[in-house]
């Protein structure tokens, strides 16, 4: 019954379109086509955007039928080719927008050298030993950032920024590298990458009270800290925010489409040119996406407004987030062996709840002090296939994460010298394994926050101090260079600013794994690797010099050394897992121009 009605509707629409047509009238053109023949004659030079049926007396003159765009057409009408001024018909409006437009352009050029990232010195005894220990590398690269902000009206704003990266040599910045070829990489080829692409709309504003929403790719964090291990990331999301009298703020992560657009999109015509990933699996009745949601409620100016203390302030943020995983390869489809024994997702999920306190003094003659405490609990389940005997092999995500730190910035000493001292710590409970080597817990699972470490552990390895909810499931990999696992991370730093131009600093990090295993007599590569857990990862020390040539340009140099601990004295479960006792070293020389 339903199918013949659909067919009849399509037939009637098709028959109606074979009547006479008029090209849609709007502000952009003064031409019209009264017959189908006239319209066809100009079809190539004026692509079909929208068509209205020829009107008869008594018909609504505003009635129009919008047709879908072709794959390669833009979502707006092409410019009027006969015009050389005001080609889109709205120049006066755009002139006002450009008057309020803001931009920022950044150019970074860096050269870096690294050696012994595998923690083993070069062994030239055999060809095999050379292949496994020769990892010295020197690179030079450039980065270009373009950021634009458009206030379209008093309550509507558009924000976007682009960036492009490339190594020096072989015309890679010009796109000659195979890494820029969509035919050879599953992630697609985007000569320009997008950091943010969103619109912001203010629903209501009165005094210090404001309600707004933001749609699109955007930066999101809990707030208050430059290094946030709980959640600090760019999201493809819909968010909303409510501010009340500078004291209360509610941020809603309404929905974050964390994992979408997998391999199945290759079969959809109108998105066939878009980048995609392959972390999803086929079928599962469309239940293959990972969605996140949550909220942050912040109370600010607690001391200033409530206790009437003017020289210092206290704020508190309560936050909670939830993630539900569809059928992805790492987790979400374990109970069906990637869909071979069923067509349903595991229904894995993770929840995170926490509270953050930040105390800060106002800048004064004696300097500035900032102190913070942060604690959170994670809970959830990563479902697995049951054992042969029917026992559950599910892995929980129950854990605890906490951090704290203090920063002291002095005022000018000796008229031209400033000092800054920083100490901070972060702890995330690690994974747990039973006496048979089976994992029972992921420990604390964050929602993807900052890296830890400096030039080597952060910039080179990309170490996260906890497992986290990722696009492909729960990332919990303690044995790789870019480990995502429970860690105790301690950091201390001292810097000095000379004559408001040059800054010299030293930083120190100590890292220890927080996982545990109950295996007593390991007899396989996997169980032997578990004896690493709970041991010291190592220590990193960095030395940095930064000089501001002027307000736009600065140059900088960083050198670092990582001393591996007992954790890396035991082989990991993968051939390329760092394993050894030799120091990992590197340095970086860079230039940054921002205007």
N, C-alpha and C positions, 0 to 999 in steps of 0.2 A: 504494500500500500504506500509506504513511504517512498520507495524508489521511483514509482511512476509519477508521483507529485514532483519530485526533484527533476526528473527528466522533462516533464511538461513545463516547469519553470524555466529551465535552460532553453528549451525550444522557443518559448515566448520571448525571452530576452534576445535570442539570436534573430528572430523574425523582426523584432522592433528595431534592431540595429541596421537592418537592410532598408529602412525608411530613409528619408532625407535627414541630414545632420547639419548642425552648425558648430563651428569651432568655438569653444567656450570663450565668452567675453570676460575680461578682467582688466586690472589696472595696467597690464604690461603690453597690450597690443590694441591697435585700432582697426585691425583687419578681421573680416569674417568670411566664411565660405557657406553659401546658401545651398549648395548641392553636394552630393557625394563625389561627383566628378571634380569639382573645384577643390574639394578637400584633398582628394587623392593626388592631385597635381602638385600640391605643396607638402605632401606628407614627409618627404625626405628632409626638407630644410626646416620643417617645424614638427618635431617628434610629437606623437599623440600623447598628451598628458591627461586631458579630460575632455569628454565629449558630452554635449547635451542634445537631447532630441529636439528637432525643430518645433518651436512653440506655436500653439494655436491660440486664438483668442480665448481668454478666460483661464488659460493655464497659468500656474505659478511661474513667474519669470525667473525666480531664484532656484527652481528645481534643477538639479544637475546630477548626473550619474558618474561616479568616479570609477575609472578602470584601473586595474592593477598595473604597476610599472613593470617594464621588462627588466631582466637581470642587470643590464649594464646602464640603465638610466638613473639619473640622479633624482633625489626626492623633491626636486623643485624644477620649475620650468626653465628651459634654456633662455639665454639672453636674447633680446631683440637684435637680430643681425644687422638691420638697416640703420640702427642708431649707433652713434659714437659717444654719446653722453647719456647718462641716466639709463643705461641699457637694461636695468632691471626695474626701473620705474620707482625706486624708493631711495634715491640718493640722499635726499634731505634727512630722511630718518637715520640712515647709516652714518651720515656726517655727525649727528648728535651722539651716536653710539661710539664712534671713533674718538670723539672728544673725551669720553670717560674711560676709554680702553686703557688697560695697563699691560705691560709685557715684561718679561725677563728672559735674557739670553745668557747661556753659559757655555763656555768652551774649556774643556779639560784635556790636557796632554800629559801622559804618564809613561814612564819607563820603569820596569821592575826586573829584578833578578832573584831567583829562588834556587835552593839546592837542598837535597836530602829531605824532601817532603814525605818520602817513604820511611824515614828514620834510619836509613842504611847508606853508608858511604859507598862510593863507586868501587865495585869489585871487578877487575879486568882479568880475572883468572881464566874464565871461559866465555864463550859467546852467550850462554844461558845466564851466567852471573851478570854480564854487562846489561843484558836486556832487563834484568830484574832490579838493577841498582842505579842505572844511569838515568837520572831524572832532573838534571840541571836544566834550567830554562831561563831565557831572557826575552822579554816582550816589550813592545812599545805600542801604545794605543791612543786613540783620540775619542772624545765624547762631545756631542753637541746637544744642548738642551734648549728648547724653545717653549716658553710658557706664556699663555695669553688669558686675560680675564676681561670679559665684556659685560658691563652693566647695561642690559637691554632696556629695563625700566626700573622704577624705584623698588620693585619687588621681584624681578626676574633677572637672573645672572647666568652667564655661560662661562665655563672654565675648562681649559684644556692645556695640556703640555705634551710635547713630542721630544723624543731623544733618539739619537742614532749613535752606535758604537762601532768601532772598527780598528783592527790591528794595522799598524804601519806596514807597508810593503805589499807588492804584488797587486796593487790597486784594489785592496779589499774594501777600503772606504768607498770606492766607486762601484762596489757590488760585484767584483770579479770572483769572490770566494764562493765555493760550492755551498757554504753554509747559508748563503742568501738565496739558494735555489729551492723553491717549494717542491720540486720534483724529487729532491734527494733528502728532504727532512720532513718528518711527520708533523712537525709543529708549524709548518708553513713558512713563508718568507715575507717579512715586513721590513722594507728598507727603513721606514720610520716606525719606531715603537711608541706606544701611547702610555704615559704615566697616569694622567687623569683626563677624563672626558665626561663631563657632567653638567647638568643644569641645576640651579638652586632657585627655589621659589619660596617667598615669604608669605605665609597665609595671613598673618596678623602681626602688627607691630604697634606698640603704644608705650612710649617711654622706654624703660629697660626691659619690657616684656616683649618677647618675640617667639612666634611659632613658624618653623620653616621645614622644608623637605629638600632632599638632594637625590637626584636620580642619575645613575651611570657609574662609571669607574671613578673611584675616589679613595683618598687616604683615610684610614680609620684607626684610632687607637683609644685606649681607655682614658689617657690624658694625664698631664702633669709631669711626665718623665720623658727624657730624651731616649733612654734605653728602657723599653717595655718588654718584658719576657712573657707577658700573658697574651697580649694581642696588639700587634703593630704591623699593618699590612695595607696593601692596595686591594680594594674589594670592588667587584662588579655587583652593585647593590642598590637598594632603595633604603635610604635612611631618613629619619625625622629628628628634629631637635626642638626643644622648648626651653627658653630662658625666662626666668622669673626674677626681676629686680636685682640682677647681678649676683644673687646668692644661690639660687637653685638652677640646676640645669639637668634636663632629662634628654639623653641621646638614645634613640631607638635604632637598632639594626633590624629594620623591618624584615628584610629578606636579602640574603647574600647568595647569589648563584655561584657557589664555590667551584663546582665541577659540572660543566655542561659541554655540549658540542663535541661529542666523541666521533668515532669512526663512522657511525651510521649516517652522519650528516653528508657523507660523500654522495649518497643516493638522492639528496634533495637538491633540485636544480638551482634554486635561487640563492643558495648559500654554498655552492660548490667551490667558489674561489676563496672562502674564508679559511683561516688557519684552524686546525683541529688537533686533538690529541688522541692517543690510543690507549688511555688508561681505563676506558670503559670496556665492557664486554657486550656481546650482541644479545638481542632479545630482552628478556626480563620484563616484557610488557611495558617498556618505557621507564621502568623504575631503576634508572641508571645515573641519577644526578645526586650530588651532594649539596645540601642546603643548610645554611647557618642563619641563626637569628639570635637576638639578645638585646640587652639594655644596659645603660650606665646612668646612674643617678648620682650627681655630685652636689655637695653642699660646700660653698666657698665662703670666705670672709667670716669664718666662725668667731675668731677673736676680735676682728675689727668691728663687726656689726652687732654681735651678740654680747661680747665681753668688753667692748669699747676700748680695746687695746690697739693703739695706732701704729706701733713700731714693728708689729709682727702679725702673721696670719696663719690660719690653719684651715685645711680643706679635707674633706673625706668623700670618697667615691665608693659606692656599692655597685657591683656589676655581676651580671649573669649572662651566660651564653649557652646555646644548644645547637648541636650539629647532628644531622641524620644522614647516614650514608646510603646511597643506592648501590647497585651492583658495579663495583669497580674492581680492578685486578688485585690490588694488595689486600683489601678487605671489602666485605659487602656481598661477596658471592662464594664464600668458603663452603657453606653447607651444601651447595649444589655442584662443587668442583667446577667453577666457572661456567655453570649452566649445563653441564653434561648430564646431570641427574635430576634436574628440576628447572623451573622457570620463575623463581621467586628470589628476591634479595634477602640478605641476612637480617635486615632491620637493625643494623648496628647504630649506636648513638653515643654521644659524649656530651656531658653537661659540665659547666664550669661556673663556680660561684666564688666571689672574693670581695675583699674590702681593702681600700688603700687610703693611707693617711699621709699628708704632706704638710710639714711645718716649715715656714720660711720667714726670715726677718727682712725688713726693708733695707735697701742699700744705705749705708751710713759711713761715717768716718772710720769706723772700725771694720767695715767690710760687710759681707753678706753670708748668712748661714742658711743652708737648706738641708732638711732631714726628712726621710720618708721611711715608712713601713708598709709592706704589701703582703697579703696572704690570701691563698685561694685553695679550694678543694675541687678535684675533678671526680666525676663518677660516670659510669657507663658500661657498655658491654661490646666486645668484639667476638661475635659468635663464630664457632668453628664446628667442623664435623665431629661427631661423637667417636669415641674409640671403638675398637672391635667388640669390646665387652659392653658397650653402651654407656660408658662413663662420659661425662661432659668434659669437653676440652675448651670451653669458652674462656676468653681472656678478659678480665675486668680492666677498667681504666680508673680505678680508685687510687687516688694519691693526693699528696699535699705539696704545694709549692709556696715558697716564701722568699721575700727579699727585703733588703733595707740598705740604707746608705746615708752618708753625710758629706756635704760639700761646703768648703769654706773658701770664699774669695776675699782676699784682703783689699783694702783701699790702697792707694798709691803710697809706696814707701820710698824714701829718698827722692821724692818728687817724680820719679819716672819709672818705678818698678812696681809691679803687682805680682802677687803669688796666689796660686789656687791649689788646694789640697782636696783630694777626693778619695773616699773609701766606700766600697759597696760590696754586698754579698748576695748570692742567690742560691737557693737550695730547691731541688725538685726530686722527690722520691723516685727511685728507678724501678726497672722491671724486676719481676720475681720468677724464678724457675723452681720446679719441684725436684725431688730426688731422682727422677727419671730424665730430667733435662727438658721437660715440657714447660712452656711458658704459661703462667697462671695470671700474671698481671702486667700491664704496661706501665704501672706506676702513674705518676702525675702526667696528665696530657693537657698541654696548653692549646690555645687557638692560633698558634704561629706568631711568635713575637720576634724580638731582636736576636741577633747572633751574640756570642760572647767571645772574648779575646781581642787581639789586636791585628797587626798586619798579617801574621801567619795563621792563627786559628780562625780569625774572622774573615779577612779579605781573601786568603788563599784556600783554607779548608772549608770555611762556612759552617762552623760548629754552632748548633743550637743546644742550650743546656737542659732541654727536656724533650720528651716525645711530644708531638703536636698533631692536631687534626689537620689533615692535608687533603688535597684534591683527590688523591688516589687511595684514601683511607686513613689509617692511623700510622704515621711515620714514627717508627721506633727501631732505629738501626744504630746500635752502639759500636759496631766494628768498622765502619767506613770513615773516611776522612771527614766528610760532612755529617758527622754523627748527630743523631737526634735522639737523645736518651737522657735519663735522669743524671744530673750533675750537681756537684757543689762547686760554685765558682766564686773565688775571692779576688777582689781587684783593689789596687791602690795606685794613686797617681799624684805626681807633683809637677806643677808647671810654673813658669815665671815669664811675665810679659815685660819686655824692655822697651822703653821709649815709645810705647803704643804701636810699635812696628813689628817687633820680633818676639816670638814665643818659643821657649825651649821647654820640653817636657819629657818625663820618664814615666813609664807605666809598667805595672807588674800584675800578672794573673797566675793564680794557682787553681788547678782543676782536679777534681776527684770524681770518679764514677760512683753512683749511689745504688746500682743494681745489686742483686744477690741471687745465688744459686745454691740449692741443697744437694747437688750432686757430690758424692763422696769420692768415688773412684772413676773419673772420666775416662772413657775408652774410645771416643770418637773425636773427629775434628770439631764437631759442634759442641759437645760437652766439655772438651778441653778448653775451648775458647771461652766458656762460661766462667772459668777460673780467673779471668780478667776482672770480672765484675767486683766492684767495691774497692778497687785499687786506685792509686794516684795516676792521673793522666799525664801530668807534667806541669811545667812552669814556663810562661812566656814573659820576656822582657823586651820592651820597645824604647827606642830613643827617637824623639821627633824634634825637628826644627822647622818653624813656619815663619815666613817673612812677608809682610804686606807691603808691596811696592807702592801702592796707592789704594784708593777706595775700591777700585775695580779688580786689581790683579794681585795675586799672591803666588808664591812659590813655596814648596815644602819638600822635606826629606824625612823618611822614616826608615830605621834599620831595626830588625828584630831577630831574636834567637829563641827557640823553643827547646827546652831540655825535657825529653820524654821520661815518664815515670815507670813504675813497675807494671802498670797496665799494659804497656806495649812490649813487655818482655815475653809475652805469650802470643803465639800466632792467632790471628782472627779467623773467621769462618770463610773469608774470601781471599783469593790469591793477592789482590791488590790492597788488602787491609794494611794500614801502617803497622810495621813490626820491626822493632830494633831499638838500639840505645844511642844512636848517633844524633847529634843536634841538627835541628831543622833551622836554616838561616835564610835571610832574605833582606832586600832593601828596595825602596821605592823612591823615585824622584819625580815630582810633578809640578804642574803649573795650572792654575785655575783663574779664569777670567769670567766675571759676572757683571752684567750691567742691565 
